[in-house]
Structure formats: structure tokens, C-alpha cells
Amino acid sequence: MSWLKTFNIADWISFYRILAAPILLVLIGLEAREVFTWMLLISYLTDGIDGFVARSLNISSARGSQLDSYGDQMTLVVALIGLLVFENEFINENYQLILIAFVPYIIQIVVAFRKYGKATAFHTYLAKLSAIVQSVFILWLLFFGPVYPLFYLMIILGVIETVEEIALIYMFDEWVEGVKGIYWAIRDKRRLKKEV
């Protein structure tokens, strides 16, 4: 149990999202839409908190970045399953646009696992912006109904962000965390070392 002490407060906030995912799945199975939506809101809020806490307390780590990424991916998958169950009509009407954003995301995950053996943890500015828009849209849809301009913005940002992630994977031969975007990657010493 001493290994538990190696985790910091930011790690535990990320763990919340990972541990909440199966509970959210149970809530979907029980068709408890309102409880699911409120708990999903908490998961999305913790996504914004863990990184802030890690930076504020100067406890950022590669492990923390990886936990954050796993928590993000699990929350996204559970949120999409929730939408399939609770907003099936919306999904059926818009599945082609959703696939336009989701297929590149799957490709990005496959490319990352083939190259690094794990998910990326770049945490780019575009990824953060995309995650905010995505969470606002999903929560708004679950609480109140669809807002199509927000939906289209979510799709556009999702595709652009995924293309950037794939480009970053090809720019870095080894797994790295905390790359703000392509502009910053060009100057990143971790990448430049490989070119010398």
C-alpha cells in the first residue's frame, strides 16, 4: 500500500475520472439520465482542475499527464455511449458528421499506440479548446437539447485538433508530454535533439 503514497493530489483528481467511468456506464444501463449528466459534469470539471492543481503546486509529471489522458479518453467514450442511449435520435440524424470527427480520433489513437505503446499526452492548446467545446456541447445536449452552431464548432475543432495530434506524433520519435502545439513542437529541444 506504500505505492499509493507516490500519487499526488492532481493524480487522484485524474483517478476520479477513471473510477467514475464504470459508474457512469451503470447509470446509463439504469437509464438514470439526470444522475448520469450531473456526474458527467463533475468528471468534466475535474478535467480542468487536475492540470491546474499540478501546475499550481509544481507537481506536474509524465505519469500525471498519462493519467489525465486516460481519464479524458474514458470520459469521452462514456459520454458518447450516454449520447447513444439518451440522445439516440440526435445521433442518428447526425452520425455522418460525428464519424467525420471520430474516425480521425481513432486513427490518432492507433498511430500513437503503434509508435509509443500508449496514448499521447501532448495537451495542446487546441486539444484543451476542443475538449471545452466538446464538454459544453455534450452537457448542453443532455441537459437542454442540441445547439447546432456549437455542434458544428465541436466537429471542426475536433478534426483540426486530431490532425495536429497526428502531426505531433510524427514529429516526436519518442513519447513526450506537454507540447502546446505544432508551433512549439518545431522549437522543442526534445525533438531537436533527435535531428542533430
Rosetta constraint file for C-alpha pairs under 8 A:
AtomPair CA 1 CA 5 HARMONIC 7.76 0.50
AtomPair CA 2 CA 6 HARMONIC 7.53 0.50
AtomPair CA 3 CA 7 HARMONIC 7.69 0.50
AtomPair CA 7 CA 11 HARMONIC 5.79 0.50
AtomPair CA 7 CA 12 HARMONIC 6.90 0.50
AtomPair CA 8 CA 12 HARMONIC 6.46 0.50
AtomPair CA 8 CA 59 HARMONIC 7.52 0.50
AtomPair CA 9 CA 13 HARMONIC 6.34 0.50
AtomPair CA 9 CA 53 HARMONIC 7.75 0.50
AtomPair CA 9 CA 54 HARMONIC 7.92 0.50
AtomPair CA 10 CA 14 HARMONIC 6.41 0.50
AtomPair CA 10 CA 49 HARMONIC 7.97 0.50
AtomPair CA 10 CA 50 HARMONIC 4.72 0.50
AtomPair CA 10 CA 51 HARMONIC 6.92 0.50
AtomPair CA 10 CA 53 HARMONIC 5.86 0.50
AtomPair CA 10 CA 54 HARMONIC 5.43 0.50
AtomPair CA 10 CA 59 HARMONIC 7.79 0.50
AtomPair CA 10 CA 64 HARMONIC 7.12 0.50
AtomPair CA 11 CA 15 HARMONIC 6.13 0.50
AtomPair CA 11 CA 50 HARMONIC 7.21 0.50
AtomPair CA 11 CA 64 HARMONIC 5.45 0.50
AtomPair CA 11 CA 67 HARMONIC 6.83 0.50
AtomPair CA 11 CA 68 HARMONIC 7.74 0.50
AtomPair CA 12 CA 16 HARMONIC 6.30 0.50
AtomPair CA 13 CA 17 HARMONIC 7.29 0.50
AtomPair CA 13 CA 46 HARMONIC 6.24 0.50
AtomPair CA 13 CA 49 HARMONIC 7.60 0.50
AtomPair CA 13 CA 50 HARMONIC 5.61 0.50
AtomPair CA 14 CA 18 HARMONIC 6.82 0.50
AtomPair CA 14 CA 46 HARMONIC 7.04 0.50
AtomPair CA 14 CA 47 HARMONIC 7.04 0.50
AtomPair CA 14 CA 50 HARMONIC 6.20 0.50
AtomPair CA 14 CA 64 HARMONIC 7.71 0.50
AtomPair CA 14 CA 67 HARMONIC 5.97 0.50
AtomPair CA 14 CA 68 HARMONIC 5.27 0.50
AtomPair CA 14 CA 71 HARMONIC 6.00 0.50
AtomPair CA 15 CA 19 HARMONIC 6.01 0.50
AtomPair CA 15 CA 67 HARMONIC 7.02 0.50
AtomPair CA 15 CA 71 HARMONIC 6.99 0.50
AtomPair CA 16 CA 20 HARMONIC 5.82 0.50
AtomPair CA 16 CA 43 HARMONIC 7.38 0.50
AtomPair CA 16 CA 46 HARMONIC 7.73 0.50
AtomPair CA 16 CA 71 HARMONIC 7.97 0.50
AtomPair CA 17 CA 21 HARMONIC 6.28 0.50
AtomPair CA 17 CA 43 HARMONIC 5.41 0.50
AtomPair CA 17 CA 46 HARMONIC 7.31 0.50
AtomPair CA 17 CA 47 HARMONIC 7.80 0.50
AtomPair CA 17 CA 71 HARMONIC 5.05 0.50
AtomPair CA 17 CA 72 HARMONIC 7.46 0.50
AtomPair CA 17 CA 74 HARMONIC 7.51 0.50
AtomPair CA 17 CA 75 HARMONIC 6.59 0.50
AtomPair CA 18 CA 70 HARMONIC 7.12 0.50
AtomPair CA 18 CA 71 HARMONIC 4.90 0.50
AtomPair CA 18 CA 74 HARMONIC 6.50 0.50
AtomPair CA 18 CA 75 HARMONIC 7.57 0.50
AtomPair CA 19 CA 23 HARMONIC 7.38 0.50
AtomPair CA 20 CA 24 HARMONIC 6.07 0.50
AtomPair CA 20 CA 43 HARMONIC 7.39 0.50
AtomPair CA 21 CA 25 HARMONIC 6.31 0.50
AtomPair CA 21 CA 74 HARMONIC 6.28 0.50
AtomPair CA 21 CA 75 HARMONIC 6.26 0.50
AtomPair CA 21 CA 78 HARMONIC 6.33 0.50
AtomPair CA 22 CA 26 HARMONIC 6.34 0.50
AtomPair CA 23 CA 27 HARMONIC 6.32 0.50
AtomPair CA 24 CA 28 HARMONIC 6.26 0.50
AtomPair CA 24 CA 36 HARMONIC 5.92 0.50
AtomPair CA 24 CA 39 HARMONIC 7.33 0.50
AtomPair CA 24 CA 40 HARMONIC 7.43 0.50
AtomPair CA 24 CA 78 HARMONIC 6.86 0.50
AtomPair CA 25 CA 29 HARMONIC 6.28 0.50
AtomPair CA 25 CA 78 HARMONIC 6.55 0.50
AtomPair CA 25 CA 82 HARMONIC 7.88 0.50
AtomPair CA 26 CA 30 HARMONIC 6.19 0.50
AtomPair CA 27 CA 31 HARMONIC 6.03 0.50
AtomPair CA 27 CA 32 HARMONIC 5.24 0.50
AtomPair CA 27 CA 33 HARMONIC 7.28 0.50
AtomPair CA 27 CA 35 HARMONIC 7.27 0.50
AtomPair CA 27 CA 36 HARMONIC 5.70 0.50
AtomPair CA 28 CA 32 HARMONIC 6.12 0.50
AtomPair CA 28 CA 33 HARMONIC 6.86 0.50
AtomPair CA 28 CA 36 HARMONIC 6.81 0.50
AtomPair CA 28 CA 81 HARMONIC 7.96 0.50
AtomPair CA 28 CA 82 HARMONIC 6.08 0.50
AtomPair CA 28 CA 85 HARMONIC 7.23 0.50
AtomPair CA 31 CA 86 HARMONIC 7.84 0.50
AtomPair CA 32 CA 36 HARMONIC 5.98 0.50
AtomPair CA 33 CA 37 HARMONIC 6.00 0.50
AtomPair CA 33 CA 86 HARMONIC 6.89 0.50
AtomPair CA 33 CA 142 HARMONIC 7.97 0.50
AtomPair CA 34 CA 38 HARMONIC 6.30 0.50
AtomPair CA 34 CA 143 HARMONIC 7.89 0.50
AtomPair CA 35 CA 39 HARMONIC 6.10 0.50
AtomPair CA 36 CA 40 HARMONIC 5.97 0.50
AtomPair CA 37 CA 41 HARMONIC 6.16 0.50
AtomPair CA 37 CA 139 HARMONIC 6.84 0.50
AtomPair CA 37 CA 142 HARMONIC 6.54 0.50
AtomPair CA 37 CA 143 HARMONIC 7.22 0.50
AtomPair CA 38 CA 42 HARMONIC 6.47 0.50
AtomPair CA 39 CA 43 HARMONIC 6.35 0.50
AtomPair CA 40 CA 44 HARMONIC 6.24 0.50
AtomPair CA 40 CA 75 HARMONIC 7.72 0.50
AtomPair CA 40 CA 79 HARMONIC 7.32 0.50
AtomPair CA 40 CA 139 HARMONIC 7.85 0.50
AtomPair CA 41 CA 45 HARMONIC 6.20 0.50
AtomPair CA 41 CA 139 HARMONIC 6.89 0.50
AtomPair CA 42 CA 46 HARMONIC 6.24 0.50
AtomPair CA 43 CA 47 HARMONIC 6.50 0.50
AtomPair CA 43 CA 75 HARMONIC 7.13 0.50
AtomPair CA 44 CA 48 HARMONIC 6.97 0.50
AtomPair CA 44 CA 75 HARMONIC 7.76 0.50
AtomPair CA 44 CA 135 HARMONIC 6.67 0.50
AtomPair CA 45 CA 49 HARMONIC 6.44 0.50
AtomPair CA 46 CA 50 HARMONIC 6.05 0.50
AtomPair CA 47 CA 51 HARMONIC 7.35 0.50
AtomPair CA 47 CA 68 HARMONIC 7.31 0.50
AtomPair CA 47 CA 71 HARMONIC 7.91 0.50
AtomPair CA 47 CA 72 HARMONIC 7.09 0.50
AtomPair CA 48 CA 52 HARMONIC 6.75 0.50
AtomPair CA 49 CA 53 HARMONIC 6.03 0.50
AtomPair CA 50 CA 54 HARMONIC 6.13 0.50
AtomPair CA 50 CA 68 HARMONIC 7.63 0.50
AtomPair CA 51 CA 55 HARMONIC 6.16 0.50
AtomPair CA 51 CA 60 HARMONIC 7.73 0.50
AtomPair CA 51 CA 68 HARMONIC 7.98 0.50
AtomPair CA 52 CA 56 HARMONIC 5.95 0.50
AtomPair CA 53 CA 57 HARMONIC 5.97 0.50
AtomPair CA 54 CA 58 HARMONIC 5.71 0.50
AtomPair CA 54 CA 59 HARMONIC 4.81 0.50
AtomPair CA 54 CA 60 HARMONIC 4.85 0.50
AtomPair CA 55 CA 59 HARMONIC 6.39 0.50
AtomPair CA 55 CA 60 HARMONIC 5.94 0.50
AtomPair CA 60 CA 64 HARMONIC 6.45 0.50
AtomPair CA 60 CA 65 HARMONIC 7.53 0.50
AtomPair CA 61 CA 65 HARMONIC 6.27 0.50
AtomPair CA 62 CA 66 HARMONIC 6.19 0.50
AtomPair CA 62 CA 176 HARMONIC 7.94 0.50
AtomPair CA 62 CA 177 HARMONIC 6.29 0.50
AtomPair CA 63 CA 67 HARMONIC 6.16 0.50
AtomPair CA 64 CA 68 HARMONIC 6.06 0.50
AtomPair CA 65 CA 69 HARMONIC 6.21 0.50
AtomPair CA 65 CA 121 HARMONIC 5.73 0.50
AtomPair CA 65 CA 177 HARMONIC 6.69 0.50
AtomPair CA 65 CA 178 HARMONIC 7.77 0.50
AtomPair CA 66 CA 70 HARMONIC 6.23 0.50
AtomPair CA 66 CA 119 HARMONIC 7.49 0.50
AtomPair CA 66 CA 120 HARMONIC 7.54 0.50
AtomPair CA 66 CA 121 HARMONIC 5.83 0.50
AtomPair CA 67 CA 71 HARMONIC 6.06 0.50
AtomPair CA 68 CA 72 HARMONIC 6.09 0.50
AtomPair CA 68 CA 121 HARMONIC 7.94 0.50
AtomPair CA 69 CA 73 HARMONIC 6.18 0.50
AtomPair CA 69 CA 119 HARMONIC 7.23 0.50
AtomPair CA 69 CA 120 HARMONIC 7.29 0.50
AtomPair CA 69 CA 121 HARMONIC 5.85 0.50
AtomPair CA 70 CA 74 HARMONIC 6.10 0.50
AtomPair CA 70 CA 119 HARMONIC 7.64 0.50
AtomPair CA 71 CA 75 HARMONIC 6.04 0.50
AtomPair CA 72 CA 76 HARMONIC 6.16 0.50
AtomPair CA 73 CA 77 HARMONIC 6.21 0.50
AtomPair CA 74 CA 78 HARMONIC 6.15 0.50
AtomPair CA 75 CA 79 HARMONIC 5.95 0.50
AtomPair CA 76 CA 80 HARMONIC 6.15 0.50
AtomPair CA 77 CA 81 HARMONIC 6.25 0.50
AtomPair CA 78 CA 82 HARMONIC 6.09 0.50
AtomPair CA 79 CA 83 HARMONIC 6.24 0.50
AtomPair CA 79 CA 138 HARMONIC 7.47 0.50
AtomPair CA 80 CA 84 HARMONIC 6.19 0.50
AtomPair CA 81 CA 85 HARMONIC 6.38 0.50
AtomPair CA 82 CA 86 HARMONIC 5.84 0.50
AtomPair CA 82 CA 87 HARMONIC 7.67 0.50
AtomPair CA 83 CA 87 HARMONIC 4.84 0.50
AtomPair CA 83 CA 88 HARMONIC 6.50 0.50
AtomPair CA 83 CA 91 HARMONIC 7.22 0.50
AtomPair CA 83 CA 138 HARMONIC 7.86 0.50
AtomPair CA 83 CA 142 HARMONIC 7.61 0.50
AtomPair CA 84 CA 88 HARMONIC 4.82 0.50
AtomPair CA 84 CA 91 HARMONIC 6.39 0.50
AtomPair CA 86 CA 142 HARMONIC 7.59 0.50
AtomPair CA 87 CA 91 HARMONIC 6.38 0.50
AtomPair CA 87 CA 142 HARMONIC 7.49 0.50
AtomPair CA 88 CA 92 HARMONIC 6.07 0.50
AtomPair CA 89 CA 93 HARMONIC 6.19 0.50
AtomPair CA 90 CA 94 HARMONIC 6.20 0.50
AtomPair CA 90 CA 146 HARMONIC 7.91 0.50
AtomPair CA 91 CA 95 HARMONIC 5.32 0.50
AtomPair CA 91 CA 98 HARMONIC 7.89 0.50
AtomPair CA 94 CA 98 HARMONIC 6.38 0.50
AtomPair CA 95 CA 99 HARMONIC 6.03 0.50
AtomPair CA 96 CA 100 HARMONIC 6.33 0.50
AtomPair CA 97 CA 101 HARMONIC 6.72 0.50
AtomPair CA 97 CA 155 HARMONIC 7.14 0.50
AtomPair CA 98 CA 102 HARMONIC 5.98 0.50
AtomPair CA 98 CA 155 HARMONIC 7.04 0.50
AtomPair CA 99 CA 103 HARMONIC 5.55 0.50
AtomPair CA 100 CA 104 HARMONIC 7.20 0.50
AtomPair CA 100 CA 155 HARMONIC 7.69 0.50
AtomPair CA 100 CA 159 HARMONIC 7.54 0.50
AtomPair CA 101 CA 105 HARMONIC 6.66 0.50
AtomPair CA 101 CA 155 HARMONIC 5.66 0.50
AtomPair CA 101 CA 156 HARMONIC 7.67 0.50
AtomPair CA 101 CA 158 HARMONIC 5.85 0.50
AtomPair CA 101 CA 159 HARMONIC 5.24 0.50
AtomPair CA 102 CA 106 HARMONIC 6.35 0.50
AtomPair CA 103 CA 107 HARMONIC 6.27 0.50
AtomPair CA 104 CA 108 HARMONIC 6.07 0.50
AtomPair CA 104 CA 159 HARMONIC 6.99 0.50
AtomPair CA 104 CA 162 HARMONIC 6.43 0.50
AtomPair CA 104 CA 163 HARMONIC 7.52 0.50
AtomPair CA 105 CA 109 HARMONIC 6.38 0.50
AtomPair CA 105 CA 159 HARMONIC 7.81 0.50
AtomPair CA 105 CA 162 HARMONIC 5.86 0.50
AtomPair CA 106 CA 110 HARMONIC 6.24 0.50
AtomPair CA 107 CA 111 HARMONIC 6.07 0.50
AtomPair CA 108 CA 112 HARMONIC 6.10 0.50
AtomPair CA 108 CA 162 HARMONIC 6.71 0.50
AtomPair CA 108 CA 165 HARMONIC 6.99 0.50
AtomPair CA 108 CA 166 HARMONIC 5.61 0.50
AtomPair CA 109 CA 113 HARMONIC 6.18 0.50
AtomPair CA 109 CA 119 HARMONIC 6.25 0.50
AtomPair CA 109 CA 120 HARMONIC 7.82 0.50
AtomPair CA 110 CA 114 HARMONIC 6.09 0.50
AtomPair CA 111 CA 115 HARMONIC 6.13 0.50
AtomPair CA 111 CA 166 HARMONIC 7.50 0.50
AtomPair CA 111 CA 169 HARMONIC 7.76 0.50
AtomPair CA 112 CA 116 HARMONIC 5.61 0.50
AtomPair CA 112 CA 117 HARMONIC 6.83 0.50
AtomPair CA 112 CA 118 HARMONIC 6.30 0.50
AtomPair CA 112 CA 119 HARMONIC 5.64 0.50
AtomPair CA 112 CA 120 HARMONIC 6.21 0.50
AtomPair CA 112 CA 166 HARMONIC 7.99 0.50
AtomPair CA 112 CA 169 HARMONIC 6.62 0.50
AtomPair CA 113 CA 117 HARMONIC 4.18 0.50
AtomPair CA 113 CA 118 HARMONIC 4.65 0.50
AtomPair CA 113 CA 119 HARMONIC 5.96 0.50
AtomPair CA 114 CA 118 HARMONIC 7.96 0.50
AtomPair CA 115 CA 169 HARMONIC 7.93 0.50
AtomPair CA 115 CA 173 HARMONIC 7.97 0.50
AtomPair CA 116 CA 174 HARMONIC 6.76 0.50
AtomPair CA 116 CA 175 HARMONIC 5.84 0.50
AtomPair CA 120 CA 169 HARMONIC 7.88 0.50
AtomPair CA 120 CA 175 HARMONIC 7.16 0.50
AtomPair CA 120 CA 176 HARMONIC 7.70 0.50
AtomPair CA 120 CA 177 HARMONIC 7.35 0.50
AtomPair CA 121 CA 176 HARMONIC 7.12 0.50
AtomPair CA 121 CA 177 HARMONIC 4.95 0.50
AtomPair CA 121 CA 178 HARMONIC 6.60 0.50
AtomPair CA 122 CA 165 HARMONIC 7.66 0.50
AtomPair CA 122 CA 176 HARMONIC 6.98 0.50
AtomPair CA 122 CA 177 HARMONIC 4.81 0.50
AtomPair CA 122 CA 178 HARMONIC 4.69 0.50
AtomPair CA 122 CA 179 HARMONIC 4.71 0.50
AtomPair CA 122 CA 180 HARMONIC 6.84 0.50
AtomPair CA 122 CA 181 HARMONIC 7.95 0.50
AtomPair CA 123 CA 127 HARMONIC 6.02 0.50
AtomPair CA 123 CA 128 HARMONIC 6.68 0.50
AtomPair CA 123 CA 177 HARMONIC 7.34 0.50
AtomPair CA 123 CA 178 HARMONIC 5.62 0.50
AtomPair CA 123 CA 179 HARMONIC 6.33 0.50
AtomPair CA 123 CA 180 HARMONIC 6.43 0.50
AtomPair CA 124 CA 128 HARMONIC 6.34 0.50
AtomPair CA 124 CA 178 HARMONIC 7.14 0.50
AtomPair CA 124 CA 179 HARMONIC 5.76 0.50
AtomPair CA 124 CA 180 HARMONIC 4.02 0.50
AtomPair CA 124 CA 181 HARMONIC 5.07 0.50
AtomPair CA 125 CA 129 HARMONIC 6.19 0.50
AtomPair CA 125 CA 180 HARMONIC 5.52 0.50
AtomPair CA 125 CA 181 HARMONIC 6.50 0.50
AtomPair CA 126 CA 130 HARMONIC 5.92 0.50
AtomPair CA 126 CA 157 HARMONIC 7.54 0.50
AtomPair CA 126 CA 161 HARMONIC 5.53 0.50
AtomPair CA 126 CA 181 HARMONIC 7.32 0.50
AtomPair CA 127 CA 131 HARMONIC 5.99 0.50
AtomPair CA 127 CA 158 HARMONIC 7.96 0.50
AtomPair CA 127 CA 161 HARMONIC 5.73 0.50
AtomPair CA 128 CA 132 HARMONIC 6.24 0.50
AtomPair CA 129 CA 133 HARMONIC 6.31 0.50
AtomPair CA 129 CA 157 HARMONIC 7.92 0.50
AtomPair CA 130 CA 134 HARMONIC 5.95 0.50
AtomPair CA 130 CA 154 HARMONIC 6.55 0.50
AtomPair CA 130 CA 157 HARMONIC 5.49 0.50
AtomPair CA 130 CA 158 HARMONIC 5.85 0.50
AtomPair CA 130 CA 161 HARMONIC 7.05 0.50
AtomPair CA 131 CA 135 HARMONIC 5.98 0.50
AtomPair CA 132 CA 136 HARMONIC 6.12 0.50
AtomPair CA 133 CA 137 HARMONIC 6.07 0.50
AtomPair CA 133 CA 150 HARMONIC 7.37 0.50
AtomPair CA 133 CA 153 HARMONIC 7.64 0.50
AtomPair CA 133 CA 154 HARMONIC 5.79 0.50
AtomPair CA 134 CA 138 HARMONIC 6.11 0.50
AtomPair CA 134 CA 154 HARMONIC 5.54 0.50
AtomPair CA 135 CA 139 HARMONIC 5.97 0.50
AtomPair CA 136 CA 140 HARMONIC 5.90 0.50
AtomPair CA 137 CA 141 HARMONIC 5.98 0.50
AtomPair CA 137 CA 146 HARMONIC 7.59 0.50
AtomPair CA 137 CA 147 HARMONIC 7.35 0.50
AtomPair CA 137 CA 150 HARMONIC 6.22 0.50
AtomPair CA 137 CA 151 HARMONIC 6.41 0.50
AtomPair CA 137 CA 154 HARMONIC 7.50 0.50
AtomPair CA 138 CA 142 HARMONIC 6.21 0.50
AtomPair CA 139 CA 143 HARMONIC 6.00 0.50
AtomPair CA 140 CA 144 HARMONIC 5.48 0.50
AtomPair CA 140 CA 145 HARMONIC 6.24 0.50
AtomPair CA 140 CA 146 HARMONIC 6.92 0.50
AtomPair CA 140 CA 147 HARMONIC 7.76 0.50
AtomPair CA 141 CA 145 HARMONIC 4.07 0.50
AtomPair CA 141 CA 146 HARMONIC 4.66 0.50
AtomPair CA 141 CA 147 HARMONIC 7.23 0.50
AtomPair CA 146 CA 151 HARMONIC 7.59 0.50
AtomPair CA 147 CA 151 HARMONIC 6.28 0.50
AtomPair CA 148 CA 152 HARMONIC 6.14 0.50
AtomPair CA 149 CA 153 HARMONIC 6.19 0.50
AtomPair CA 150 CA 154 HARMONIC 6.07 0.50
AtomPair CA 151 CA 155 HARMONIC 6.35 0.50
AtomPair CA 152 CA 156 HARMONIC 6.22 0.50
AtomPair CA 153 CA 157 HARMONIC 6.04 0.50
AtomPair CA 154 CA 158 HARMONIC 5.89 0.50
AtomPair CA 155 CA 159 HARMONIC 6.27 0.50
AtomPair CA 156 CA 160 HARMONIC 6.31 0.50
AtomPair CA 157 CA 161 HARMONIC 5.87 0.50
AtomPair CA 158 CA 162 HARMONIC 6.06 0.50
AtomPair CA 159 CA 163 HARMONIC 6.21 0.50
AtomPair CA 160 CA 164 HARMONIC 6.29 0.50
AtomPair CA 161 CA 165 HARMONIC 6.25 0.50
AtomPair CA 162 CA 166 HARMONIC 6.24 0.50
AtomPair CA 163 CA 167 HARMONIC 6.24 0.50
AtomPair CA 164 CA 168 HARMONIC 6.16 0.50
AtomPair CA 164 CA 181 HARMONIC 7.32 0.50
AtomPair CA 164 CA 182 HARMONIC 6.93 0.50
AtomPair CA 165 CA 169 HARMONIC 6.26 0.50
AtomPair CA 166 CA 170 HARMONIC 6.57 0.50
AtomPair CA 167 CA 171 HARMONIC 6.28 0.50
AtomPair CA 167 CA 182 HARMONIC 7.77 0.50
AtomPair CA 168 CA 172 HARMONIC 6.31 0.50
AtomPair CA 168 CA 181 HARMONIC 7.77 0.50
AtomPair CA 168 CA 182 HARMONIC 6.64 0.50
AtomPair CA 168 CA 185 HARMONIC 7.34 0.50
AtomPair CA 169 CA 173 HARMONIC 7.43 0.50
AtomPair CA 171 CA 185 HARMONIC 7.61 0.50
AtomPair CA 171 CA 191 HARMONIC 7.04 0.50
AtomPair CA 172 CA 176 HARMONIC 7.46 0.50
AtomPair CA 172 CA 190 HARMONIC 7.89 0.50
AtomPair CA 172 CA 191 HARMONIC 5.67 0.50
AtomPair CA 173 CA 191 HARMONIC 7.58 0.50
AtomPair CA 173 CA 194 HARMONIC 7.76 0.50
AtomPair CA 176 CA 190 HARMONIC 7.94 0.50
AtomPair CA 179 CA 184 HARMONIC 6.76 0.50
AtomPair CA 179 CA 185 HARMONIC 6.30 0.50
AtomPair CA 180 CA 184 HARMONIC 5.99 0.50
AtomPair CA 180 CA 185 HARMONIC 7.38 0.50
AtomPair CA 181 CA 185 HARMONIC 6.08 0.50
AtomPair CA 182 CA 186 HARMONIC 6.21 0.50
AtomPair CA 183 CA 187 HARMONIC 7.27 0.50
AtomPair CA 184 CA 188 HARMONIC 6.10 0.50
AtomPair CA 185 CA 191 HARMONIC 7.24 0.50
AtomPair CA 186 CA 191 HARMONIC 7.65 0.50
AtomPair CA 186 CA 192 HARMONIC 7.88 0.50
AtomPair CA 187 CA 191 HARMONIC 7.82 0.50
AtomPair CA 187 CA 192 HARMONIC 7.13 0.50
AtomPair CA 188 CA 192 HARMONIC 6.22 0.50
AtomPair CA 189 CA 193 HARMONIC 5.92 0.50
AtomPair CA 190 CA 194 HARMONIC 7.27 0.50
AtomPair CA 191 CA 195 HARMONIC 6.92 0.50
AtomPair CA 192 CA 196 HARMONIC 6.50 0.50
